[in-house]
Amino acid sequence: MRNVKEPVIEPPGLPPAQGEEDHLSLALANSAIALPGGHTLDLLGTPAQANHWLTQRGLAPADAGMREMCATQLRSLREQIRSLFASHTAGLPALPAAVTAINDAMTRVPTAPLLQWDATTGPYRTTPHPTTAIVDHALATLAADAADLLTSPDTQRLTACGSTPCNRYLLRQGRRRWCSTRCGDRARAARAYARRTNPA
């Protein structure tokens, strides 16, 4: 069976939300983007896109050979991190399954090459399947970053973008509550429209 390379579709010019440069888990949470008009953009929608996303952040080589199972694991961790961020920003208790998923991802990675035994050549040490090991290390890194963010002083600045329908998270700077200038402009335009159509 031939390996067919999927094209990687670049997202429209949406800048990173405040804090994504410092917290990869924030970038992961923001990799599923709600757009106006009911549209969505999933930066991890295909294995090639997931591989590209990890490569851009130094978490996987460009030729990692990501498969759908690996991309699914990454998308699943994203949803658990989003759940934790949503609980935190709403002041609600976290779902136990989300906490378990973060802990599982952090503890799944072996700290040393494992012992293997070949019937012909005998004992040797090696890491698991290379692509699986790459993905497990990426998941562990992202989960650890989410745990660090939620337990650091930065957690007080974690907020959801205040512009509908945006679903991204950011670390608030001052009074800014939007993930991008575009969202800020959209929120201001919506307020101005509401004032014109509903004069007090």
C-alpha positions in Angstrom: 0.0 0.0 0.0 1.4 3.3 -1.1 1.9 6.2 1.4 0.0 9.2 0.0 1.1 12.5 1.4 -1.8 14.7 2.4 -1.5 18.4 1.7 -1.3 20.6 4.8 -3.8 23.4 4.6 -2.5 26.6 6.3 -5.0 28.4 8.5 -6.1 31.9 7.6 -3.9 34.6 9.2 -5.1 34.2 12.8 -2.3 35.3 15.2 -1.5 33.2 18.3 -3.5 34.2 21.3 -1.7 35.9 24.2 0.3 33.3 26.1 0.5 30.6 23.4 4.2 31.3 22.9 4.9 30.4 26.6 2.3 27.6 27.0 2.0 24.9 24.3 -1.1 23.6 26.0 -2.8 26.9 25.3 -1.8 26.6 21.7 -3.2 23.1 21.7 -6.5 24.2 23.2 -6.8 26.9 20.6 -6.1 24.5 17.6 -9.9 24.0 17.1 -11.2 27.4 16.1 -14.8 28.6 15.9 -15.2 31.1 13.1 -18.1 33.5 12.3 -21.0 32.0 10.3 -20.9 28.7 12.2 -17.7 27.6 10.5 -14.8 25.8 12.3 -11.2 25.2 11.6 -9.4 22.2 13.1 -5.6 22.6 12.8 -5.4 18.9 13.8 -8.1 17.6 11.4 -5.9 15.2 9.6 -2.7 13.2 10.5 -0.7 15.5 8.2 -2.1 18.6 9.9 -1.4 17.1 13.3 2.2 16.3 12.3 2.6 19.8 10.9 1.3 21.4 14.1 3.7 19.3 16.3 6.6 20.0 14.0 6.0 23.8 14.1 6.3 23.6 17.9 9.4 21.4 18.0 7.5 18.3 19.3 7.9 16.0 16.2 10.1 15.8 13.1 8.5 16.6 9.8 8.8 13.0 8.7 7.2 11.4 11.8 4.6 9.6 9.7 1.7 10.5 11.9 -1.3 8.1 11.6 -5.0 8.7 12.3 -4.7 7.0 15.7 -2.0 9.4 16.8 -3.9 12.5 15.5 -7.0 11.2 17.4 -5.0 11.0 20.6 -3.8 14.6 20.2 -7.3 15.8 19.5 -8.6 13.9 22.5 -6.0 15.5 24.8 -7.0 18.9 23.3 -10.6 18.3 24.4 -9.5 17.3 27.9 -7.3 20.4 28.2 -10.2 22.6 26.9 -12.4 21.0 29.5 -10.0 21.9 32.3 -9.5 25.5 31.0 -13.3 25.9 30.8 -13.8 24.6 34.3 -11.1 26.9 35.6 -12.3 30.0 33.9 -15.9 29.3 35.0 -14.8 28.7 38.6 -16.2 25.1 38.4 -14.7 21.8 39.6 -12.8 20.0 36.9 -14.3 16.8 35.4 -12.4 13.8 36.9 -11.9 12.3 33.5 -10.1 15.4 32.3 -7.7 15.3 35.3 -7.1 11.6 34.7 -6.4 12.1 31.0 -3.7 14.8 31.8 -2.1 12.5 34.4 -2.2 9.5 32.1 -0.5 11.5 29.3 2.2 12.7 31.7 2.9 9.2 33.0 2.7 7.2 29.8 6.2 8.0 28.6 9.0 5.7 29.7 11.9 7.5 31.3 14.4 5.0 29.8 14.6 2.6 26.9 12.7 -0.6 27.8 14.2 -4.1 28.0 13.3 -6.3 25.0 14.2 -9.9 24.3 14.7 -11.3 20.8 14.6 -15.1 20.4 17.7 -15.1 18.2 19.9 -12.2 19.4 18.8 -12.1 23.1 18.2 -9.1 25.3 18.4 -5.5 24.1 17.0 -2.1 25.1 15.0 0.1 22.9 12.2 2.7 22.9 8.7 1.7 21.6 7.6 2.2 18.0 9.3 5.5 16.9 6.1 7.3 15.8 4.2 6.2 18.9 7.1 7.3 21.1 7.1 10.7 19.4 3.4 11.1 20.0 3.6 9.9 23.6 6.4 12.4 24.3 4.4 15.2 22.7 1.3 14.3 24.7 3.3 14.2 27.9 4.9 17.6 27.1 1.5 19.2 26.4 -0.1 17.6 29.4 2.7 18.7 31.7 2.4 22.2 30.3 -1.3 22.3 31.0 -0.7 21.1 34.6 2.0 23.8 35.0 -0.2 26.5 33.6 -3.2 25.5 35.9 -1.0 25.5 39.0 1.1 28.6 38.2 0.4 32.3 39.0 -0.5 32.6 35.2 -3.7 30.7 35.9 -5.2 33.9 37.3 -4.9 35.4 33.9 -6.3 32.5 32.0 -9.6 33.5 30.3 -11.8 32.7 27.3 -11.9 35.2 24.5 -14.7 37.6 25.0 -15.8 37.8 21.4 -18.6 35.6 20.1 -18.3 33.0 18.5 -14.6 32.7 19.3 -13.7 29.7 21.5 -10.0 30.4 22.1 -8.3 30.9 25.4 -5.6 33.5 26.3 -3.6 34.9 29.2 -5.2 38.3 29.9 -2.9 41.3 29.7 -4.4 44.2 31.5 -8.0 44.7 30.5 -7.7 43.0 27.2 -10.2 40.1 26.9 -9.8 39.1 23.3 -7.4 36.6 21.7 -6.7 38.8 18.7 -7.3 42.3 17.2 -9.8 40.7 14.9 -11.9 39.5 17.8 -11.6 42.8 19.6 -12.8 44.7 16.5 -15.7 42.2 16.2 -16.7 42.7 19.8 -16.5 46.5 19.6 -18.6 46.5 16.4 -21.2 44.2 18.0 -21.4 46.6 21.0 -21.7 49.6 18.7 -24.5 47.9 16.7 -26.4 47.0 19.9 -26.2 50.7 21.0 -27.6 51.9 17.7 -30.4 49.3 17.5 -31.4 49.4 21.2 -31.0 53.1 22.3 -31.6 53.5 26.1 
